[in-house]
Amino acid sequence: MNATTTNIIYMSKKGIKELKKQIGHLERDHMYAMNELRELDKTDKHEERLARIEKLASIEVIDSEISDKRGYLMNAKQLPRKRDALKVAIGSVVDLIDQQGRLFRYTLVDSIEANPSDRRISIMSPLGQSLIGKTVQQTIEWSARFQMNQLQLVRIA
């Protein structure tokens, strides 16, 4: 996805805060890399010239990441506080139960904010796509790694 397009990216307040934090870290990394490059410019040894080329390449990567993340932030719009609790949509928090009775809680987010270990799943993931538009008590089915999975939707918040 190109961050410079005018597509709105819906993000949680936490996701926007994390994105701003990532930009800050990248800007600090850029500053440190530029300082290291200035130090390398003071020497004329062959090894330092190679290090300079590597440092320039790393600065380009950092610049590209900063540009992408700023584009995402520019297009980011905070999820509305009140959502329809009747159907699953981006920003919904859903409770699902598997066939063994285990409860799973996920928040549906845009891909940029997805972090399954933090229980934030992308609306573009197989499970996320299966959840969109569903209502409470519906069975959600999706395939992953040649296996069909089933969960029961028990709550939408």
N, C-alpha and C positions, 0 to 999 in steps of 0.2 A: 504494500500500500504506500502510495506516495504522500508524504506529509504535507506537501504544498498544495494539494487539491483542496477544494472548498467543502469537502465532505465533513460533516459535523461528527465529532467523536464524543459520544456520551461517556463520561467518566464519573466515578464516585468522588466525593470530596477527598477521601484518602488517596485515591489514584492520582488526582491532580497534584496533591501535596508531594507524593512520591516522585512524580515526574519533575516538579520544580527542584526537588532535592537532587535528582540525578543530573539535571542541567548544571546545578551548582558544583557538584563533584567534577563533572567534565570540564567546566570552566577553570577550576583549580588545577586539574591535570594539564590543561592547555597552558596555563601560566607557568607551571613547573617545567613543562617540556620546552617552552620558549626560552626560559632561563638557562636550561641545559644546553640548548642550541647556541645561545650567545656565548657560553663558555667554550663550546667546541669550535666556534668561529675564531677564537683567539689563538688557535694552534694551527700548524700547517703539516702535521705528521699524517702519513698515509692512513694509519688506523683511525685517527680522529675524523678524517674525511669520510671514511666508511660509516663511522658512527653518526656523523652529521646526516648522511643520506638516510640512514635508518630512522633517525630522530625526525627528519622532515616527513617521512612516510607515516610515522605514528601521529604527528601533528595533523596530517591530512585526515587520518581516520577519526581523530578526536573532533576535528572541525565538522566532519560529515555527521557524526553522531549528534553533536550539539545542534546542527541545522535541522536534522530530522526531528529531534525531540522538541525543539522550539516550534516547528511546524505543527506537531501534534498538539502542543499546548495552545497554540494560536487557534486551532480548530476545535479545541476541547470545550465542551459545554457540560456543566454539572448536571447529573441526573436529577430529575424533579423529585422533590421530597415525597410527594404523594403520588403513588402509582395505583393503577387498577389492581386490586388484590384478587380479581376474578380470573384473570388470564396471565400467564407468564410472559414477561417482556424483559427487555434489557433493564437491569437494575433490580429486578425481582430477587428476593431471597426465598429459596424454595427448600422445603423439607421433603425428603424422599426416603422411602423404606424399601429395603431389598427383601428377597424371599425368606431370608433368615431372620428378619425383624430388626436389622440394624438400621439406624437412622443416619442419614447424610444431609448436611445443610450446605448449600452452595449459593453464591451470589452470581448472577449472570452479568457479565461485563463485556466491553469491547476487547478485541484481541490485544491491544496495547497494554491493557491493565491486567490481563489474565495471569493468574498465579495459582495453579491447582493446590500447591502445598499450603496456601493461605485460604483455600476454599473459594477462590474466585475463578470461575470458568468462563471461557470465551463463548459468545453466542455463535461463533463459527465452528466450535468443536462439535463432534458428532452428538454428544449429550446435549450441548447447548442448543443445537439446531432442533433436536427432538423435543426439547422443552418449550420452545417458543410457541405461544398461543394455546398451550394446554391449560386445563382447569383441574381443580382439586378432585381427587379420586380417579383420575385417568392413569392408565399404565403407560409408562414411557419405555419405548424399545429403541435400541440402537445397536449397531454392530461395531465391535472393536477387535482387531486382531483375529478375524475369522470366527468370532464368537458373538452370539446374540446376548444382549444384556437387557434386564427388565428391572424397573423400579416403579413403585407406586407413589404418585404425587399426593402428599397429605396436607401440605400447607403452602400458601403463597403469601409473602409479606412484602 
